[in-house]
Amino acid sequence: MFESSSAILDGETADQSTSASTAPTIAVTTEPTSFETSPAVAPSEATSASASASSSSSSAAAVTSMIVEHIKFLSMEVEEPPDYRIHFSGHSNVGSTVMYSIDVKDKKTGTEITISRRFNDFVWLHDSLIQAHPAALIPPLPEKVLIARVSVNAPLVEYRERELERFLIRVASHPVLVSNPKFILFLNATQTDLETAKKQKPTLQAVSSTFKVFGSNTAAVLTSMISKRQPDPDPFFEHKRQYAIELEVQIKSVITTIGNMLSKWKEMASGYADYATTLKQLSQHLAETDKQMSGNYDLVQATFVAISQLLQEMISQLSVHFEDALKDWWRELLATKELLDRRDLVLSAYRDTTAKLEKVEKGKHTPQDKATAEQNVASTKTALEEFSTISKKDLEHMHSCRIEEVQHLLHGFSQLYADVHDKIACQWKEVFSRVEQGAPAMPPEIAEPVLAQQATISTETAEVPPTTFTEQLL
């Protein structure tokens, strides 16, 4: 699954960079250059009105030419890409910072190492991948939480650990991203070397930053585009945008409902455990005067303990495999919209150069002006086509993977729910059968192991706070 998400990340903002030793040289026209050394673009730099128009058109052409070459270079699948096996082996606290331990094995060389990374390192890698591969869907990171000390929130740390592992595995499975120099650096560098790399200034500017040539920063450009956005001429991308917008709202609602349902089940499990404690006390009180009655209460008490355990198991499984998967789907939809926003920047450039060509054709301009305008249109069109080809491939792949995941998810949910309730039914059938037969008490080999866990179950149930989607966002 290839996704992208940047608007909901927490952690410090790190410098985004691309290793100088691996950065491609971008051909603009006949002279090599890079995004950082793109031609002057500010209108004030023009020496005349005509020169200003020519400079603006040339800048657009230069930018789109760079985008085309940049996308082509960074979207090429390496013939022999790295092949990694990634597994999170735990975490530790260094002061108020959580360090995640990651076992990395290079399957081709057999090399195995264990690295430690903090959340901000993942943010840096995620942003670097977006910078290097603007047309690709970059796997998303866990959503932002506003909390003073993440390290003291065990459920949150465990949730992040699962989702960060998902992020790295998805990057490693992507045919292009797996060969990204910064991803390879992330998996192999010492923490000191990684910190040094994070401080390096970029040799290639992000595509979104490059669009400052159009007279504004990226945020302003996107804000303006959203407020007066035209339908996408490509029905595939227009459909994807509407689909993501509508489904995002629905998935968010389902996540909230699931969180509420899990909270109620936790209360139910706690209630069973508390009831079991009360019945145990009653059984002990009756043990000397009415062993038959005491045995019956022991039977019901043990059943309540077993049911509490079953519910706790079901809650844990649903939280990890169902609630987490829905949150991942929600982040994926946000990532889809962000990818489409990046594509809209390229589409906007194409529309801009097309409008300028029409203006040149209607006005009094030299043949050179017309040739330049036509070249700009051709360049922006090529940039749009290249961007669209890459993003469409990733979006289609993501959709097919999501269909399989949803089917697997629903199958697992229904199977788990049925199994738990079948076991609960079996517990009550045992109670009914023994009471009907007038059994004096549960056999020790059945009752004692269950009773021994009673206090632990009750304590664990009381200490587990309800985890809802809203709390994760906050």
N, C-alpha and C positions, 0 to 999 in steps of 0.2 A: 504494500500500500504506500503510495507516495503522496504525502500531504505537506502543507505549509501553514504555519501559524506564527505570527509575531506580535499581534496586538495584545495578547493576553499573557505575556511572559513576565515573570518577576526576576529579580536579580539586577546587578549593576550592569550598565551599558558598557560594553567593551568595544575597543577599536576593532573595526572590521578590516581584515587584510587578506591579501593573497600572496603567497610566497613568491618573492622576486625571482627565484630560480626556476619557477614553474610557470610564471605568467606568460601568456602568448603575446606576441607582437601583433597588434591590430592594424591592418591595412585600411586606411581611409580612402585615399584615391591612388596616388602613385608613390606616396611617401609613408613609411611605417611610423606608427605612433601608438599611443595607448589612450585609455579613457582619461587618464590624468593629464595628458598633454594634448587634449582636444583643442581645436582652434578657438580663438577668442569669440565670445558669443554675445557680450553685452551690447545693446544698441548704441550706447554712448561711445563705443570704440570706433564706430563708423565715421569716416571723414566727410561723408555727404549722404544725402537722402538715397541716392542710387546705390552708393557703396554699402549703405546700411541694409537695404533690401537684399543686395547680393550677398552680404555677409551673413544675414539671417538664413537665407536659403542654403548657402554653402554649409553653415553650421548644422542645419537640419540634415543635410545630406551626409555630412561627416559623422554625425551621431548615429544615424541609422545604418551607415556602412559599418561602423564599429560594432553596433549591436548585432548585425548579421554575422560578421566574422567571429565575434565573441560567442554568440550562441552556437554557431557551427563547431567551433573549437571545443567548447565545454559540454556539448551534447554528444560528442563522439563516444561510442562504446569502445573501450579498450579491448583488444583481442584477448589478452590474458589478464583480466582484472583480478585484484586480490580476492581471497576467499577467507572470510573470518568466521570464527565461532565465538559468540559473545555471551557471557553469563555474569550476572551480578551475584556476588558472593557475600554481600552484607554491607554494612555501613558503620561508621564510627563518628563520634563528635570530637571536633578539635575546637575547643572553646564553644562559640555559638554557631560554628559552621559544621554542616553535615558533609562528610566525605564518603563517597560511594565507592566501594571496592568492585572492580570489574576484571574478570578473567578473560583474557583475549588470546585466542589461538589462531595462528596463521596456518590454515590447513595445507597450504602448498609447501611451506618450509618446515612445518611441525613446531615452530617456535611458540612457546607459551609464556606469557607474562601477566602480571597482575598490576593494574594501575589504580590510582585513586583520583577521583574527580569530584568537584563540587558543582552545585547547580549552575553557577555562573559560567563554568566552563562549557556546559551544554548550550547555554544561551549564546555564547560566542560562536560555537560550532554551527548552531542553527542559523544564526544571522549570516555567518560566512558562506554557508551553502546557498542561502537565498541570493547573496551578492554574486556568487560565482555561477549560479544556475537559475536565473530569474524566470525562465520559462518552464521550470520543473516544479512539480508538487513536492515540497520538502516536508518530511514527516513532522508533525507538531510535537511540541513539548507540553508537559502538564500545565493546566491553567494557573493563572496568578492567584496567590492568596496573600492577603494583607495580615500578617501576623508577625509579632516582634521576634520570636525565637522559634524557628521551625524545628530545631533540634529537640525541643521538649514535647513536640506533638508526634507521638509514635505512629498513630494511624496515617497522618499526613506524610511522614517520612517513608513509610512502607508503600503508600500509594505512589509517591514520586519514584521510588525505586523501581516499581513495576513498570511505570510509564516511561521512565528514562531508558530502561532496558528495551522496551518496545521500540522506542525512537532509534536507538543504535542498531537494532536488528533490522529495522526497515531500511535504514540508510545502507547497511551492509548488503542488503538484498537488491538494491537498486542498481541496474546495469551501468549507470553513469556516475552516480554519487559515490559509489564504493571506491572509485579511483581518485576522488578529490584529494589533493595534497593535504589539505587541512584535516580532513577526516583521518587520513593515514597518520598524520602528526598527532592527532588527538588520541589515537589508539596506541601509539608507540613512545611518545615523548615523556620525559620526566616532568613532574609538576613545574620545576624551575624553567625548563625549556619551553613548556607550554605558556607560562606566564610571559616569558620573553617574546614569544610569537604573537601573543595577544596584544602586546604594546606596539608592535610594528605598524607603521603607516601603510595604507594600501597602495599598491602600484597600479591597480585597476579600480576605478570607481564603480560603484554599483550602477546598474542600468537606471534605476529610479533616480539616483543622484545626477546622472548624466542629463536627465531631462530638465535640469535647471536652464539649459540653453533656450527653453521656450518661455523664459521670462519669469519663472516662479519656482519655488521649491516643490518637492514631490507632494507634501501634505496639502499644499494649497491647490496644486494641480488636481489631485484626487477629489478634494472637497468641491472644487468647481465642476469637475466632471460628474460627480454624483448628483449635484443640484440641477444640472441641465443635461443629463445623460440622454443620448439618443439610443434607440434599439440597436443591438449588434447586427451588422449585416449578415453574419454567419449564424444561422439558426441553431447550430449545435451549441455555441457558446451562450447565446441568449437563453436557450432552454436550461443550460447548466446553471446560469445565474439565478433564474427564477426558481428552479428546483432547490438550490441551496438556500435561498432566502426563506422559502416557505417551509422547507423541512427543518431548518434550524429551529424555528419557533416550536414546531411539534416535538422535536427531540428534547428540547429544553424542558418542555412541559412533562414529558414522560420521565425524564431524569428526576425532576422534582417529586413526581408521584412515587417513583421507586424509592427515593430517599425517605419519604413519609411512611411508605409501607414497611421498609426495613426497620424504621424506628418503632413502629407499632409491634412488629414481630419481636424486637428486642425487649420491649415492655412485657410481651406475652411470655417470653422465655424466662424473664426475671420473675414474673408472677408465678409460673410453675415452680421455680426453684424456692421461692418464698413459701409457697403453699406446702411444698415437700418438707421444709424445715418445721412448719407448724404441725404437720401430721406426725413427724418424728417425735416431737415433744409429747404429743397426745399418746402415741404408741408407748412411749416409755412410762407414762403415767399409768397406763392400763396394764402394763406388763405383769404386775403382781396380782391384780384382781381379776383380769379377764384376758387370758392369753389368746383366745380365739379372736376376740375383737382387736387386740393389739396386733396380731398377725395380719389381719385384714388391712389395718391402717399401714402397716409396714409395706404391704403389697402395693397399695395405692401410692404411698409415698415414693417408693422406688420407681414406680411408673412415671410419676411426675418428674423425677430427676432425669430419667431416660428421655422423656419428651423434651425437657429443657435442653438437654445435650443435642438432641436431633435438630431442634430449632436453631440453636447456636451454629451448628454445622451448616445448615441451610443458609442462614444469614451470611455467614462468612463466604460461602461459595458464591452466593448471588452478588455480594458486594464486589468481589474480585473479578468474577467472570461476566456478570451482567451489567451492574451499575458502571463499572470501569469501562466496559465496551461501549456503552451508550455515551459516556463522556468523551471517549475517543472519537466517536462518530460526530458528536457535536463540534469538537475541535477541527475535525476533518472538513466539516461544512464551512467553518470560518476560514480554513486554509484555502478552500476552493474559491471563496469570494475574493480573498487576497490575491490569489493567482490571477483571477479574472480582472482585478483592478490593475495589476501590472501589465496585463495584456492590453487593457484600455489605454494605457500610456502610449503604447506602440500604435494602437489604432488611432489615437488622437493625433499622433505625428503624421500618419498617412493622410488623415482628413485635412490636416493643416497644409501639407504640401500640395494636396490636390486643389484646395481652395486657392492657394497662391498661384498655381499654374493657370487656373481659370482666370484669375485676375490679370496675369501677364498676357494671356491670349486676347483679353478684351482691351487692354491698354496699349500704349505706345512704348514698346520695349524692343531692345535689340535682339537679333537672332540668338546671341550668346545668352541673354537673359532667359529666353524661352528654352534653350537647350539645357541650361542649368536647372530650370524649374522642372523640366521633364525628367532629368536625371534624379532630382530629389524625390519625385513621385515614384520612380522606379525603385529607388533605394528603400524608401519607407514601405513600399508594397512588399518588397522582398523580405524586409525585416519582419513585417506582420505575418507573412506566410511561414517564415522559419519559426517564429515564436509560436504560432498557432499549431504547427505540426507537432512540435515537442509537447506543448501543454495538452493537446488533444490526446496524444498517446498516453500520457500519464493519467489524465482524467478517465479515459476509457478503462485503463488497467485498474484504477482505484475502484471504479464502479463494479467491475466484474468481481474483484476481491471482496467488496462490501456485500454483494449478494450472497456469496459463499459464507461469509462470516455471520451474516444475519440468520441464514438457515441453520448453521451450526449452533448459533447462540440460542435460537428458539428451541431447537431439539434438546440442547443441554438443559435449558430452563425447565421445560416440561418433564424431562426425565428425572431431574433432581426433585422437583416438586412432587411428582408421583411417588418416587422412592421414599421420600421422607414421610409422606402421609400414609403410605402402605406400612411403614415401620411403626408409626403411631397407632394405626389400626390394629396391628399385631400385638402391640403392648396392651391395648384395652381388651382384646380378645383373650389374652392370657389372664388378665384380671377377672374377667367375666367367668372364664372357665374354672379358675381356682376358687372363686367365691361360691359359684354354683355347686362345686364339689365339696364345699365346706372345709377346704384345706386350712389347717391351723395357722400356717405361716409360710412365708417364702423359704425355700431351701437356702441355707447359708451361702452356698456357692453362687447363687443368683443375687441374693440380697446384699451381702457384705461388700462386694466390689463396687456396686452401685452406690450404696450408702456412704462408702468411704470418700466418694467424690462429691458428696452433697455440698459441703462447705465451700470447696473450691469452685464449683459451678456457680453457686450463689454469689460469691465474691466477684468472679470474673464477669458475671452478667451485670452486676451493679456498677462495675468500673468502666464498662464499655459505653462511651457516650454515643448518642445518635449522630450518624454522619450523613448529612444531607447535601444535596448539590449546592444549596445556598451557602452552607458553611464552607464548602470548598472554595467558592468564589470569594467569600469574605476573608 
